Amino acid sequence: MTESATPAAPPNDLTLARAIRDGDEQAFEALVRREHGSMLRFARRFVSTQAVAEEVVQDAWLAVLQGIGRFEGRSSLRTWIFRILANLAKTRGQRESRSSPFSAFGDDEVPSVDPDRFLAAGERWGGHWAMTPASWEDIPEERLQARETLAALRSVIDTLPPMQAEVLQLRDVLGWSSAEVCNVLEISETNQRVLLHRARSKVRRALERLLGDEERA
């Protein structure tokens, strides 16, 4: 795989890395506060329990401390840390026989969008939408952010294949760039786009069903 071009680390990352390398405990604590929660959610996708995820993250922090002197700022500090974590989570998950190979797409044979939503090939406009996706512009924001809606979405995300779930989380929840995601997960830009599209399509279908059920209630 050709590594995606990831922006170099911002100056504050280099300053923080130097401080940690020089033994500044407060700098390290600040980094842990910034990244620890996201790291736990990341690791949990690939191991069997929260306790195991916590062990993996602790191992990652130890590796960060041991290797901080090798951080050269070619990527952001966050990307560098998550690459360490990804390798540890992959190894632990495969050892548990819980996860698929880390680079697997998962669910390849399932269409991203239900074929019934398109016109049949023999029809005049075959392959086009039979009914376009519903617009959510008129749905009140409070409804989209309701506890029940968010809980349902989290449940759907938890059922996604690990790589789809992780790409979705990194891109849409944490706001990472595609280059950062490709670097951390060691996948191509094309693979990243496919995984994100599939994950978003499944989440959208689930939200459409949820909101449709509420309309009919």
WOFENLIN-V74885 format. One record per residue. SS is DSSP state (alpha for helix, beta for strand, coil for the rest). OMEGA is omega as a letter, one per 30 degrees, with the letter a starting at -180 (999 if undefined). D_FIRST is the distance of its C-alpha to the first C-alpha in Angstrom with 1 decimal. Layout:
<<SS | OMEGA | D_FIRST> <SS | OMEGA | D_FIRST>>
//
This chain:
<<coil | l | 0.0> <coil | a | 3.8> <coil | l | 6.1> <coil | l | 8.9> <coil | a | 12.2> <coil | l | 14.3> <coil | l | 18.1> <coil | a | 19.7> <coil | l | 22.0> <coil | a | 25.4> <alpha | a | 28.4> <alpha | l | 29.7> <alpha | l | 26.6> <alpha | l | 27.2> <alpha | l | 30.8> <alpha | a | 30.2> <alpha | l | 27.9> <alpha | a | 30.6> <alpha | l | 33.3> <alpha | l | 31.7> <alpha | a | 31.1> <coil | l | 34.8> <coil | l | 35.9> <coil | a | 36.6> <alpha | a | 36.9> <alpha | l | 37.5> <alpha | l | 34.2> <alpha | l | 32.4> <alpha | l | 34.5> <alpha | l | 33.6> <alpha | l | 29.8> <alpha | l | 30.4> <alpha | a | 32.5> <alpha | a | 29.9> <alpha | a | 26.9> <alpha | a | 28.4> <alpha | l | 29.1> <alpha | l | 25.7> <alpha | l | 24.2> <alpha | l | 26.7> <alpha | l | 25.8> <alpha | a | 22.1> <alpha | a | 22.9> <alpha | l | 25.5> <coil | a | 23.0> <coil | l | 21.9> <coil | a | 25.1> <coil | a | 28.6> <coil | l | 30.8> <alpha | a | 31.2> <alpha | l | 32.6> <alpha | l | 29.5> <alpha | l | 27.4> <alpha | l | 29.8> <alpha | l | 29.4> <alpha | a | 25.6> <alpha | l | 26.1> <alpha | l | 28.8> <alpha | l | 26.6> <alpha | l | 23.9> <alpha | l | 26.8> <alpha | l | 28.0> <alpha | l | 24.6> <alpha | l | 24.6> <alpha | a | 28.1> <alpha | a | 27.3> <alpha | a | 24.3> <alpha | l | 25.4> <alpha | l | 26.4> <alpha | l | 22.8> <coil | a | 21.9> <coil | l | 21.7> <coil | l | 21.3> <coil | l | 17.9> <coil | l | 17.3> <coil | l | 20.1> <alpha | l | 21.8> <alpha | l | 21.1> <alpha | l | 17.3> <alpha | l | 17.7> <alpha | a | 20.1> <alpha | l | 18.2> <alpha | l | 15.1> <alpha | a | 17.9> <alpha | a | 19.4> <alpha | a | 16.4> <alpha | l | 16.0> <alpha | a | 19.8> <alpha | l | 20.1> <alpha | a | 17.5> <alpha | a | 19.5> <alpha | a | 22.8> <alpha | l | 22.1> <alpha | l | 21.0> <alpha | l | 24.1> <coil | a | 26.3> <coil | l | 24.9> <coil | a | 25.0> <coil | l | 21.5> <coil | l | 19.0> <coil | a | 15.8> <coil | a | 14.1> <coil | a | 11.2> <coil | l | 14.0> <coil | a | 15.1> <coil | l | 18.7> <coil | a | 21.6> <coil | a | 19.8> <coil | a | 23.1> <coil | l | 24.9> <coil | l | 25.2> <coil | l | 24.4> <coil | a | 27.9> <coil | a | 30.9> <alpha | a | 31.7> <alpha | a | 35.4> <alpha | l | 34.7> <beta | l | 34.3> <coil | a | 37.0> <coil | a | 37.2> <coil | a | 35.9> <coil | a | 39.5> <coil | a | 40.7> <coil | a | 41.2> <coil | a | 38.3> <coil | a | 36.2> <coil | l | 32.8> <coil | l | 34.0> <beta | l | 34.8> <coil | l | 38.0> <coil | a | 38.2> <coil | l | 36.0> <coil | a | 34.7> <coil | l | 37.4> <coil | l | 37.5> <coil | a | 37.8> <coil | a | 39.2> <coil | a | 42.7> <coil | a | 41.9> <coil | a | 43.2> <alpha | a | 40.6> <alpha | a | 42.6> <alpha | l | 42.1> <alpha | a | 38.3> <coil | l | 38.4> <coil | a | 40.9> <alpha | a | 40.4> <alpha | l | 40.5> <alpha | a | 37.8> <alpha | l | 35.5> <alpha | l | 36.1> <alpha | l | 35.4> <alpha | l | 32.0> <alpha | l | 31.1> <alpha | l | 32.1> <alpha | a | 29.9> <alpha | a | 26.8> <alpha | a | 27.6> <alpha | l | 27.5> <coil | l | 24.0> <coil | a | 21.2> <alpha | a | 19.8> <alpha | l | 16.4> <alpha | a | 18.4> <alpha | a | 21.0> <alpha | l | 18.9> <alpha | l | 17.1> <alpha | a | 20.7> <alpha | a | 22.2> <alpha | a | 19.9> <alpha | a | 20.1> <alpha | a | 23.7> <alpha | a | 25.5> <coil | l | 24.2> <coil | l | 23.3> <coil | l | 19.9> <coil | l | 18.0> <alpha | l | 14.9> <alpha | l | 13.1> <alpha | a | 14.5> <alpha | a | 13.6> <alpha | a | 9.9> <alpha | a | 10.2> <alpha | a | 12.6> <alpha | l | 11.2> <coil | l | 7.5> <coil | l | 6.8> <coil | l | 6.2> <alpha | l | 9.6> <alpha | l | 10.8> <alpha | l | 10.5> <alpha | a | 12.2> <alpha | a | 14.9> <alpha | a | 15.6> <alpha | a | 16.0> <alpha | l | 18.2> <alpha | a | 20.2> <alpha | a | 21.0> <alpha | l | 22.0> <alpha | a | 24.1> <alpha | a | 25.7> <alpha | l | 26.9> <alpha | l | 28.2> <alpha | l | 30.0> <alpha | a | 31.6> <alpha | l | 32.8> <alpha | l | 34.3> <alpha | l | 35.9> <alpha | a | 37.6> <alpha | a | 38.7> <alpha | l | 40.2> <alpha | l | 41.7> <alpha | l | 43.4> <alpha | l | 44.8> <alpha | a | 46.2> <alpha | a | 47.9> <coil | 999 | 49.3>>
//
